[in-house]
């Protein structure tokens, strides 16, 4: 998991993670407005998701991550988080309102950030086991 985590964190470069987390919803709102109703339904390339599907996925993942973090913080050590199949979750995305997905992302991200800011050092040191990726302790 360290390799996976490190790869994701490397995408930040020198940016503050909380600053990026705070800016992402505004970026989604701006992108949605820029794309408009017609382009939000167009796939990026053959076989790729549309912006509508990406916005829906972002909203779903925001909920899932918030839930997972809360589970890890409040569960006994060795907690196994629940994996999900993004392709199964994505089945209804083409029929969902992209504006609703963006609004959900904005609201849930604000709520998650509020929660994340309450976490103390011992909370941040907790580890959850991902059934497909393992945990941080495997690589140490």
C-alpha positions in Angstrom: 0.0 0.0 0.0 2.9 2.4 0.6 3.7 2.3 -3.1 0.1 3.0 -4.0 -0.2 5.8 -1.4 3.2 7.3 -2.5 2.1 7.3 -6.1 -1.0 9.2 -5.3 0.7 11.7 -3.0 3.4 12.3 -5.7 0.6 13.8 -7.8 0.4 16.6 -5.3 4.0 17.7 -5.9 4.7 20.5 -3.4 1.0 21.4 -3.0 -0.6 21.2 0.4 -3.1 18.2 0.4 -5.8 20.2 2.2 -5.5 23.1 -0.2 -6.0 20.6 -3.1 -8.9 19.0 -1.3 -10.5 22.4 -0.8 -10.0 23.5 -4.4 -11.3 20.4 -6.1 -15.0 21.0 -5.7 -14.7 24.6 -7.1 -12.8 23.1 -10.0 -15.6 20.6 -10.6 -18.2 23.3 -10.5 -16.2 25.4 -13.0 -15.6 22.5 -15.3 -19.3 21.5 -15.2 -20.3 25.0 -16.1 -17.7 25.1 -18.9 -18.8 21.8 -20.4 -22.5 22.6 -20.4 -25.4 20.1 -20.7 -24.5 18.7 -24.1 -20.7 18.1 -23.7 -21.1 16.6 -20.2 -22.7 13.6 -21.9 -20.0 13.1 -24.6 -17.4 10.4 -24.0 -13.8 11.7 -23.9 -12.8 8.9 -26.3 -14.2 5.6 -27.5 -14.8 3.4 -24.4 -14.1 6.2 -22.0 -16.4 7.7 -19.4 -18.3 10.9 -20.0 -17.9 13.9 -17.8 -21.3 13.0 -16.3 -19.9 9.6 -15.3 -16.7 11.2 -13.9 -18.7 13.7 -11.8 -20.9 10.9 -10.5 -17.8 8.8 -9.7 -16.2 11.7 -7.8 -19.4 12.1 -5.7 -19.5 8.4 -4.9 -15.8 8.2 -4.1 -16.1 11.2 -1.8 -18.8 9.4 0.2 -16.9 6.2 0.2 -13.6 7.7 1.4 -15.3 9.7 4.2 -17.0 6.5 5.3 -13.7 4.5 5.2 -11.8 7.1 7.1 -14.5 7.2 9.8 -14.4 3.4 10.0 -10.7 3.3 10.4 -10.6 6.0 13.1 -13.4 4.3 15.1 -12.7 0.6 14.7 -10.2 -1.7 16.5 -6.8 -2.1 14.9 -6.7 -4.3 11.8 -10.0 -3.0 10.5 -10.7 -4.3 6.9 -12.4 -1.6 4.8 -15.1 -2.6 2.3 -14.0 -2.7 -1.3 -16.4 -1.8 -4.0 -16.5 -2.5 -7.7 -16.5 0.9 -9.5 -17.9 -0.5 -12.7 -20.9 -1.8 -10.8 -21.4 1.5 -9.0 -21.1 3.2 -12.4 -24.0 1.4 -14.1 -26.5 4.2 -13.4 -24.1 7.1 -13.9 -25.3 7.9 -17.5 -28.9 8.3 -16.2 -28.0 10.5 -13.2 -28.0 14.3 -13.1 -24.5 15.6 -13.4 -25.4 18.8 -11.5 -26.6 16.7 -8.6 -23.3 14.8 -8.6 -21.3 18.1 -8.5 -23.5 19.5 -5.7 -23.0 16.2 -3.8 -19.2 16.4 -4.2 -19.2 20.0 -3.0 -21.3 19.2 0.1 -19.7 15.9 1.1 -16.2 17.3 0.5 -16.9 20.2 2.9 -18.2 17.8 5.5 -15.3 15.4 5.1 -12.8 18.2 5.4 -14.4 19.4 8.5 -14.1 15.9 9.9 -10.6 15.4 8.7 -9.5 18.6 10.5 -10.7 17.2 13.8 -8.4 14.2 13.6 -5.5 14.0 16.0 -2.1 12.4 15.5 -3.2 9.0 16.9 -6.1 9.0 14.5 -3.9 9.8 11.6 -1.5 6.9 12.6 -4.3 4.3 12.3 -4.2 1.9 9.5 -7.0 0.2 7.6 -6.6 -3.0 5.6 -7.8 -2.8 2.0 -8.7 -6.3 0.9 -7.2 -5.7 -2.6 -4.2 -3.5 -1.7 -3.2 -4.5 1.9 -2.1 -1.9 4.4 0.7 0.5 5.1 2.4 -1.8 7.5 3.1 -4.6 4.9 5.9 -2.6 3.4 7.6 -1.5 6.6 
